[in-house]
Amino acid sequence: MLHLLGETGWHDLLNELRNISLEQRDSTLSQVIHDVRGGSLQALVLQLQLLELTQHQPVDTERIYLLTRDHLKIMRNCLPDLDPVRTARDVELREHGVDLLLEKWQQIDYRLPDGTASVIVDARYNGVVADRCVEFSALDRVLYNLVNNATRHSADQRVMVGIFPILECESPSLRLVVANRIDPVQYAALVQRFGQQWSDLFRGGFTFSSGGQEGHGFGLAICAELVANAYGLSNGAAAITGSYVGARPHGDLFVAWAHWPIAAP
């Protein structure tokens, strides 16, 4: 793996990615750039840096594989003409179970360049979540954005993920809940900007940073657009209005959720 990294010159590639501006007039282009250089790639970059520094563990090899696989899928989801052969396979009927989510998130230490957290998953559903890879990779984009956001802002380096069936929904759906503790400074900043209407975070344009890092607030807006597409809604605003996505305070927790339609049994 070290030899492969040396051959590919991946540091130069990363520098090129970082220098692409997200200040685009086309919001769709900005969202694609955000997820192509975000998503699972940020965690993958850190794993590769640890590999170069010989600070990796044997279990990290599987983690690198999963992150690479997910990034390739996210890239194909964002850019369907990037790899026509594999994209054609992505749209073929193939069941994807909740186990594919659990193998990535269940009881792991998730590390990003700007945050680390232990992920704890409570899954109350055991079945199919998508019947095509292209749908599952869209769900991946939603979950990575939620977990990345929670990991960066967790006050105690823990992130809680819940996967629950929505029994009152007309069509089979899941509720994905991602929660993290926030400190008083974060809470005050959110209340000052949004009052108690924290779901407006999914409209985009807001980034909290106590360390001076810059951000554009695209992540949650992308979640809203992807969920809207999954349910055939007009746009992300409709997903927010219909509570398909949302956020609220619960004590000292920041709780975000997204609904996702699952393949009929």
TORMI-850622 format. One record per residue: residue in three letters; z, y, x of N, C-alpha, C in turn. Coordinates in pm, whole numbers, plus 50000, padded with zeros to 5 digits. Example, Ala and Ser with C-alpha at 12.3 -4.5 7.8 and 13.67 -1.06 7.14 Angstrom:
BEGIN
ALA507804943151319507804955051230507804967051320;SER507084977551285507144989451367507875000351290;
//
This chain:
BEGIN
MET500004988050082500005000050000500005012650086;LEU500775012350195500785023850285499405026150347;HIS498745015150383497395016250440496445022350338;LEU496545018050213495685023450107495935038350087;LEU497205042350088497515056550072496915064750185;GLY496985059350308496405066450422494905067950409;GLU494245057650356492775058150342492335068050235;THR493115069350128492665077650015492935092450033;GLY493805096250127494125110350144494705116450017;TRP495685109649959496165113349826496905126749825;HIS497455130949938498115144149941497115155449915;ASP495915154149972494885164349948494485164649801;LEU494395152849741494045152049599495105158949513;LEU496375156449545497465162549468497445177749481;ASN497175182649601497105197149619495995203249535;GLU494855196349527493765201149443494185201449296;LEU494885190849251495345190249112496295201849081;ARG497235204249172498235214749149497605228549143;ASN496475230249211495845243449216494935246249098;ILE494765236449008493975238948887494815246948790;SER494315258348749495095267148662495155261648520;LEU496345262648459496485259148318496235271248228;GLU496005282848288495725294748208494265294648164;GLN493945285348076492575283748028492445289847888;ARG491285295247858491075300547723490965289247622;ASP490505277747666490365266347578491665258347579;SER492385258047468493695251447464493565236447483;THR492465230447435492265216047452492125212547600;LEU491355220747673491195218547817492545219647888;SER493335229447851494645231047912495525218947887;GLN495475213547765496285201947731495845189647810;VAL494545188047827494025176647903494465177648049;ILE494335189648109494765191448248496255188648260;HIS497025193248164498485191048165498805176248171;ASP498155168048087498495153848081497875145848194;VAL496705150048244496085142848356496915144348483;ARG497485156248505498285158048625499795157048596;GLY500125154048472501525152048434501725137448395;GLY502185135248272502355121548222503105112748320;SER502515101348351503145091848444502865095448590;LEU501905104448615501525107548753502675113848831;GLN503475122148765504565128848836505575118748890;ALA505915108748807506835098348853506175089748961;LEU504875087148946504155079249045504145086249180;VAL503925099349181503895107049306505215105549380;LEU506325106649307507625105349372507815091349429;GLN507395081049355507505067349405506695065449533;LEU505515071349539504675069949658505275077549776;GLN505905088949748506565096349856507725088249914;LEU508495081849826509605073349873509065061449952;LEU507915056249910507285045149982506935049450125;GLU506365061350138506015066350271507245068550358;LEU508355072250294509595074650369510415061950388;THR509835050550345510495037350350511845037550280;GLN511925044950168513145045450088512965038049955;HIS511945029849946511685022649821512425009249822;GLN512595003749702513194990649683512104981049634;PRO512314967849650511304958249602510934960249455;VAL511914963849371511634965649229510704977449204;ASP510624986749300509774998449284508294994849287;THR507954983449345506544979349350506004977249210;GLU506774970449124506334968548985506274981948913;ARG507234990648943507235003948881505975011648917;ILE505565010849043504345017549087503135011949010;TYR503114998848993502004992648918501964997948775;LEU503114998148706503145002548566502755017248553;LEU503235025548645502905039748639501415042048666;THR500855034448760499415035648789498595031248669;ARG498965019848609498265014948490498305025348377;ASP499485031048355499625040848247498805053348276;HIS498785057648402498025069748433496525067548412;LEU496045055948451494625052948428494305053248279;LYS495205047648197494985047548052495025061647994;ILE495965069648043496065083447995494815091348033;MET494315089148155493095095948197491915092148109;ARG491805079248077490705074947990490865080347849;ASN492115081847805492355087347673491975102147668;CYS492265109347776491915123547784490415125647807;LEU489815116847888488425118547932487655105547907;PRO487195103247783486605090447746485375086447827;ASP484655096247885483455092947961483735090548109;LEU485015090348147485385088648287485075074448336;ASP485335064548252485135050548287484615043348162;PRO483305044348134482775039048008483055024247985;VAL483055016248090483265001848073484674999148021;ARG485675004748088487055002348043487365009747914;THR486735021347892486935028447766486435019947650;ALA485325012847670484815003847566485834992947534;ARG486534988047637487584978147613488764984347541;ASP489024996947569490165003647507490045004447355;VAL488825004847303488645006047158488494992547089;GLU488494981647167488444968347107489774965047042;LEU489724956646938490944952346872491774943746965;ARG493004948046989493924940547073495344945347043;GLU496174936346998497524940246958498354944947077;HIS499084955747057500024960847156501404961347091;GLY502334953447145503654952447088504634962447147;VAL505774963847081506804973047128507334968747264;ASP507134956047300507594951347432506914958847546;LEU505704964047523505004971647626505654985147651;LEU506384990147550507185002247571508504998847640;LEU509104987747598510414984147652510334980547800;GLU509234974247842509134970247983509104982248075;LYS508734994048022508665006048104509935014348097;TRP510595014247982511675023747961513055017647949;GLN513155004647927514444998447903515314998348029;GLN516415005548026517415005348134516795007948272;ILE516105019148285515535022548416516095035948464;ASP516045037848594516295050948652514935057548670;TYR514695067648590513395074348588513475086748675;ARG512605087348774512665098048872511405106548869;LEU511615119548859510545129348868510845138448987;PRO509845145649038510125154849149511175165349115;ASP511325168748984512275179248946513355174148851;GLY513665161148859514745155948776514795140748780;THR515995135348759516195120948756517145117748641;ALA516885106648571517765102748461517725087648441;SER518845082448395518905068548350518455068248205;VAL517475059848174516935058948038517595047147966;ILE518145049847849518795039747767518025038647636;VAL517555026747603516705024747486517435016747380;ASP517345021647256517855014347139516645011647049;ALA516114999447054514924995846977515334987446857;ARG515074992546737515394985446613514134979646549;TYR513084978946627511804973746577511244964046679;ASN510714953046632510124943046721508814938246659;GLY507744944746697506454941146639505334949046703;VAL504204949346637503004956146689503124971146665;VAL502774979046766502784993646752501374999546749;ALA500394992246798499004996946797498084984846805;ASP496904986046746495974974846754494774977846842;ARG494854988846915493834992247015494514999347132;CYS493974997147250494525003447370494425018547362;VAL493355023647301493155038147294494265044547210;GLU494745037347108495845042647027497155041947105;PHE497345030947178498585029247253498685039647364;SER497555042947427497605052947534497905066847478;ALA497485069547353497865082247290499365082547265;LEU499915071147220501365070147203502075071847337;ASP501515066247442502065068047577502155082847614;ARG501115090247583501105104547614502245111747542;VAL502475107947416503575114047340504905110847406;LEU505135098047436506435093847488506695099347628;TYR505665099347713505855104947848506205119847840;ASN505555127247752505875141347740507305143447694;LEU507765135447597509125136747548510155132747654;VAL509915121547722510865116747822510865125747945;ASN509685130247988509625139348102510425152048073;ASN510255157447952510975169547914512485167047914;ALA512895155747857514335152647850514915150247989;THR514155143648076514645140748211514885153648289;ARG513965163048278514115175548352515335183648307;HIS515655182748179516675191648123517985184648091;SER518115171948126519345164748095520505170148179;ALA521605173448111522765178948180523605168148247;ASP523415155548208524215144748268523365133548325;GLN522075136348349521155126548408521065113748325;ARG521105115448192520865104148102519905108447993;VAL519045099247954518125101447843518215089547750;MET518355092247622518455081747520517175081347438;VAL516605069447424515385067447347515675057847233;GLY515315061747113515475053046996514125050146934;ILE513915037746894512665033646828513055027046697;PHE512755033846586513225029146456512065028546355;PRO512025018246271511055018146160511475028246054;ILE510505034845992510775044445885510565037145753;LEU511635033345689511545024945570511035032645449;GLU511275046045446510885053845328509435058545335;CYS508735055245442507355059945460506385051145382;GLU505345057345323504365049845245503585039945330;SER503215044045451502505035145543503425031545658;PRO503275019745717504185015545825504185025745939;SER505365030445975505485040546080506775038346158;LEU506775044146278507975044046362508455058346382;ARG509755059546401510325072246446510795070246590;LEU510215077946681510605077746822511525089646846;VAL512745086846887513755097246908514105097647057;VAL514065109447115514425111247256515495122247262;ALA516645119047320517755128447322518315129847463;ASN518785141847494519455144447622520505155247601;ARG521555154647681522585164847675522085177547744;ILE522465188947686522095201747745523365209647773;ASP523295218747869524455226747903524495239347817;PRO525595246847818525725258847733524635269347758;VAL524165270347881523115280247911521815276347841;GLN521465263647846520265259047776520395261047626;TYR521565257247572521795258547427521635273147384;ALA522245282247460522175296447425520735301547430;ALA519975297047530518575301447541517745296747422;LEU517995284447378517245279047264517625286147135;VAL518905288647115519345295546993518815309846991;GLN518835316347107518335330147113516855330847076;ARG516085320747119514635320947094514295315346956;PHE514975304646914514545297446794515585297046682;GLY516765302546704517805300846604518155286146593;GLN518145280846471518355266446452517045259246423;GLN515925266346430514605260346403513985255146532;TRP514615245346593514155240646723512825233246715;SER512415229146596511115222546582509965231646623;ASP510205244746622509155254046664508805252446812;LEU509635245446888509285242147026507955234847034;PHE507635226946930506395219146929505155228046908;ARG505355240846885504215250046877503765254347017;GLY504585251547118504205254347256504545268547299;GLY504355271047428504525284447481505915287947529;PHE506875278247522508225281247568508635270847671;THR509165275547784509685266647887511015272047936;PHE512045263747934513335267747990513435262448132;SER513845271048222514045266948360515165275248421;SER516215268348465517305275348532517085275748683;GLY516065268648731515835267948875514655276048923;GLY514015283548831512915292248872511555285548868;GLN511485272548826510175266048821509355272048707;GLU508055272748729507175278148626506735267048532;GLY506425270748410505925261048313505135268348206;HIS504425260648125503575266648023503945262347882;GLY504865252747870505275248547737504215240647662;PHE503395233247735502335225547670502805211847618;GLY503815205947683504155192047658504425188647512;LEU505335195947448505675193047309504515196547215;ALA503755206947248502585210447166501555199147169;ILE501415192747283500495181347294500985169847205;CYS502295167547205502855157147116502475159946970;ALA502635172446928502335176046790500865173546757;GLU499975177146849498535175246824498185160346819;LEU498755152446908498445138046910498975131246784;VAL500175134946740500715129146617499875133346497;ALA499455145946494498595150746386497295142646381;ASN496705140246497495475132246502495715118146451;ALA496865112446487497165098646447497285097346296;TYR497795107746229497985107246084496845114046007;GLY495845119046079494735125546011495085139245955;LEU496075145946015496455159445972495545169646039;SER495555181745985494605191946032494905196746173;ASN496185197946207496545203046340498035200446367;GLY498465204646486499855202546523500815209846432;ALA500425221646383501305229246292501615221246166;ALA500615213846118500835205545998501815194246028;ALA501775188846149502725178346187504145183946192;ILE504285196446239505615202746244506115205446102;THR505265211146018505655214345881506055201845804;GLY505335190845827505635178345758506735170045823;SER507365175345927508445168446001507995155446066;TYR506685154446095506205143046173506695144246318;VAL506905156446362507545159046491508605169646467;GLY509605170046554510625180246536511705179246641;ALA512615188846637513755188946729514895196246662;ARG516115192546700517295199146645518475196846738;PRO519495205446729520715202946805521595192946731;HIS522315185046807523315176046749524495176046846;GLY525475184546818526545186546916525965192547043;ASP526205185947157525635190847282524345183547319;LEU523745176847220522495169647243521295177747195;PHE520235177047273518915181447227518195168847179;VAL517845168547051517235156746990515825160146945;ALA514855153046999513455154746959512945141746900;TRP512035142746805511475130646746509985132246720;ALA509325120946709507915120346672507695107746590;HIS506925108846483506565097046405505235091546456;TRP505035078646438503785072546482503405061346385;PRO502155061546336501725050646246501505037846325;ILE501995026946271501845014146341500845005446267;ALA500274995846340499294986846281499924978946170;ALA499204977546060499714969845947499914955345988;PRO501024949145945501274935245984500264925645923;
//
